[in-house]
């Protein structure tokens, strides 16, 4: 069961120090316990694709990108969408865990992150019909020719993401079994690499979200049609991963709470799914939105996805993470103290400021816990 750890004394130092202050039992800087893992605060780094791998292998860029945010005080560092199969990549630059040789470069990252006092996590993904794409700074869009580095893409149904795209191949029963096995194999490698949190990516229009949404799933078999059928693959993969993970390690699922399109996946269905995910051992829902179709009109604004996290948290009785245009420490703190979510995950703001969590400590009245090689110099200058 996932529980928050209450504070026995105000954080920022032992009782009687200059940093004493009255704090809520739970706030942004309080620890969060999920199964046998305790996060030092409720600030995490969301998975952010870097499109900088070669043949799925992590490199020094990934180490520095993720390691700097661990040194910057965040409690949880989630490695970007990591493909469970070569055809599951979004782009040729994606990370992968479809072969054993991918393990050690990622293990190096997990070791460093943990050495900085953060918890290493990884998001496992299959891009489905949104795979075989150019990296964003090359314009995105499908790579349709193998000689240009592309590959055939798969989906629940032969429905392309954009009308101008060629239709993907609809997965048959054997193809679905291969997807399940790919997630299981990648998860086993992630555990061997030392990751303490695994997140299943079932959002943003990628393969598992494609099965959930009626906009992309037009199947007539046990994986299509009714809500129970459309949820079947996500629940099956969650159940399989929970079965191979140690009891003390938490399992997350990232959902798009709504497609932002009438007749698509919505928050009511997300609540139903979250309840069932909890029943198979999922510990937290990472609540995002959108990505299923290019025509969606999303009302982007600060905290625009937070109400979805609150609703899933309350109606499914499961811990949630809030994401999306969360930029300021007091804003993030209010999400936690107000009960909207148990954890706040930052993406673009962490790109702008790797040490955001340390600045949040200061903004919220706590002495920043700088890494030792920095801390002595920072404190010396402050004097």
N, C-alpha and C positions, 0 to 999 in steps of 0.2 A: 504494500500500500504506500502511496506517495504522500508524504507529510512534510510540512514546513517545520523547521527547527526553531522554537521560540528562543528569544534572547534572555539570558539570565542576568545580564547587566547591559547598560547602554554601550553600543559599539563605539569604537574609536579609542579604547583603552580601558583598563580596569577602573573600578569605582574609585573616586577620589582624584582622578586626573583632571587636567584642564579641559578634556574633551567630553566630560560628562554632559549628557543632555537627556531629556525625556524623549523617548521614541515609541512609536507604535510597536506592538509585538512583531508585526511583519511590515517591513518596508524594503525599499530597493537594495539597501546594504545589508539586510539580514540574510543569514544562510538559508538554503533550501535543500531539504533532504528528499531524494528520490530513490527509493529502495535503499541500497547500501552506499550510495554516493551522496556526498554533501557538497553542494556548490557554495563557495565562500560568499557570494552575493547573488543577486537576481539579475545580473547583467550578462548577456551572452552575445557572441558574435554569430550572426546568421550565416548560413552557407551562401557563399558568393562565388559564382563561376569566374575563374580567371582566364580561361581559354588559353592556357600557357603550357599545357602538357604536350609531350610527344609520345604517341602510341600509348597513351594512358598513364605514363610514368610521371610521378611527382618529381619536382626538382628544387633547386635552391630558392627560386621565386616563391614557391608555396611555403617553404620553411620560414622564410623571412616574413612573408605576408601574414601567416597565421601566428608565428612565434612572437612577433612584435605586439600583437593584440593580447596574447597571453601575458607577456611582460607588462602590458599596459593595464592590468588589473581586472580584466573580464574573468568571469567565473567559468564560462563554458565556451569552448571554441569548436564550432562545427565545420568540418571540412566540406567544401563545395560538393554539389551533386556529382557523385562518383559512379560511373556507369558500371552496371553489373554484367554487361556484354558489350562487345565492340559496336554492334548495331544499336546499342542503347545510349550512345553518346549524343549529345546535342550537336557538337561540332568535333572536328578532328583534334581540337585543342583540349578536350575534356580529360579529366582524371578517370582512371579505371581501376577496377579490382576483379577483372575477369581471369587473371592468371596469377600464379604464385609469385612471379617476379615483380609484380606491382607492390608487394607487401612491404619490403624493407624501406623503400623511400618514404612510404607513409608512416611506418613505424618510427622512423627518425623524427618526423613531425610530432607524433603522439608523445614520444619520450620528452622532447623539448617542451611542449605545452604543459605536460604534467610536472616537469621540473620547475616551471614558473608558478606552480600552485593552482593552475587551471585544470579543468576536466576536458580531455580530448573526446570529441564526438565526430561522427562522420554521417553524411547523408548518402544513402544508396538510392540509385535512380535508374530509370529507363525512359528515354526521351520519346519513344513511340513515334508518332507521325511527325513530331517536331524535330526529329533527328536529321543527321546528314546536312547540317546547316553551316554556312560560313560564319566565322567569328564576327561579333558585332562590328568591329572597326573595319571589316571588309564588306559591310552592308547587310549581313545576315542573308536570309533566303536560302532555299534548298540548293544543295550541290547535287545535281541530277546525274552527273557523269562519273563513273568509277575512276577514269583517268585523271579527274580533277580532285580525287580524294573522297568521293561520295560513296554511299552504299544504299541498298534498298531499305526502306523503312516499313515498319509494321504498326498495326493499330487494331483496335477491337473490330472495326468495320472499314470498308474501303471508302472512307470519307476523308478528303484532304483537309488540312488545316485552313488553307486559303484556296479560293476557287481556282486560282491560277496554278496551283501545285498539282503534280500528278497524284493519283490516288495511291494511298499506302496499301500494302498487302494485309488483308484481314487474317488475323491469327487463327489457325485451326487448333484443335484440341492438343495436338503434339506441340505446337508453338507455345501455347499457354503453359504446358508442363515445362518447357525449356525456360520460360521466364521465371517460373517459381523456383526451379533448380538454380538458376543464375543468381537470384536474390539470396538463396540459402548459402551458396558457395561464397559469394562476396561477403556476406555477413560473417561466415566462419573465418575468412581471411582478415576481416576488420578486427575481430576479437583477437586473433593471433598477433596482429600488429599493435595491440595495446589500447584500442579505443574503448572507452568506458560508457559511451552512449552511442546507440545506433538510431538513426532517423530514417524512416521509410518515406520517400518522396511520392506523395499522392496528390500533388497540387500542380498549378501553373500549366495545365494542358498537356502534361506528359503522360506516359502510358497508363499509369494506374488511375489518374484523373480522367483519362479518356474512357476507361471502363465505367467510371462513376457517372459521367455526364450523359444524359439522353441526347445531347447535341452531337456527340461523337460515337456513341454506342448504339448501333441499330441492329444488334445481334438478335437472333430468334432462339438461341439455345439457353442453357442454364447460366450463362454469363451476361445475358441481355434481357431487356424488357422491364421486369419489375424491379423495384428498389432492392429487394433481397438479392436478386440475380446480379444487378450491377455492382453491388457491394461485395460480391462473393470473392473476387480475386484479391482485393485489398485485405479482406479479413483472413483469407487463406494464407497470404504471405505473412501477415502479422502473427498469425498463430504459429506458423513454421519457424519464424525467427525467434519468437518468444521461447519456443521449445528448445532451441539450440543455445540460447544465451544463458549465462549463469543467473541465478535468481537475484543476485545483488546488483545487477546492472540494468539500468532503465532503457526502455524502448519508447521512442517517440514516433509520431506520424505527423507529417505536414499535410494539411488539407487546404484547398481553396474553398472557403466557406460558401462562396457563391460564384456563379459564372457571370453575374451582372447581366444576364440575358433571360428574358421571359421564356419559360419552358426548359431552362437548363438546370444544372445542379444548384441547390440553394441551401440556406442556413438550416431550414427545417430538416432536410435530408442529412445535413452534416451532423446535427444533434443526434439523429437516429444512429448514424454510423459511429459517432464518438462513443455512444453508450455500448455498442457492440464491440468496438475496439477495446474499451475498458474491460469488458468481460473476457477477452482473450489475453489480457495481460499487458496492454499498452498503458504507459504511465503518464504520458503528456501529449496533448494535441497542440502542434505549432500551427497557429491559425493565420493563414494568408487568404488571398482571393484572386479570382480572375485567371486568365491565361488560356481558357478553353477555345475561344474563337477570337479572331482579330477584330470583329465588329463590336465587341463589348465597349460600352461607355462607362468608364470607372470614375467615380467622383473623388479623385485623389485629393487629400487634404490631411493635415496632421490628425493622427488618431483615427483615420477613417475606417480601419479594420478592427479597432479595439472593441466595438460593440459585439462583433461576432465572437471574439475571444470570451467576452463576458457571458454571452448567451450559452455557448458550448460549455464553459466552466460551470455555470449554474444548472443548466437543464440536463447535462450529461453527468454531472458530478465527477469531473475529471480535471486535473490541473491543466492549465493552458499557458501558452506563450503568446504574447502580443508582438506584432511586427507592423511596420509601415509608417514612414514619416514620423518616427519618434527620434527627436534630436536633442532635447534639453533634459538635464538631470531631474529637475522638479516635475517636468511632464512625465518622465518615466516613473518617478517615485509615486506620483498620484495614481498611475495605473495599478501599481501594486498595493498601495495603501487603501485604494478605493475598492479593491477586490475584483477588478476587471480581469486580471491575469496573475499568475504566480511568477512569471518570468518575462523579461523584456529582451527581445533579440534585436540587435541593431545591425544594419548593413552599410548603406552609403555613409552614414555618419561616422562609422568606424573606419571607412576609407579616408575620410577627411581628418580624423583624429584617432590614431591608434591608442592613445592614452586617455580616451574618453572616460573610462571607468575610474581612473585616478582623479580626473577633474570632477567627476560626479561625487566622489568621496569628499573632496574639498567643498564643493558647492552645498553638500548636505551636512556639513559640520563635522566631518571625520578627517583625521590626519591621513593624507594619502599614503598608501603603503607602497612606496617606490621600490623597485628592484634594488638590491644592495649596491650594485655598481653605480647606480644613479643617485640613490637616496642620500648617501653621505654628502655628495656635492650639492644637491638641491637644498638640503637642510642647512648646510654650511653657508650657502649664499643667502638663505633666508635670514640668518642671524646677522 
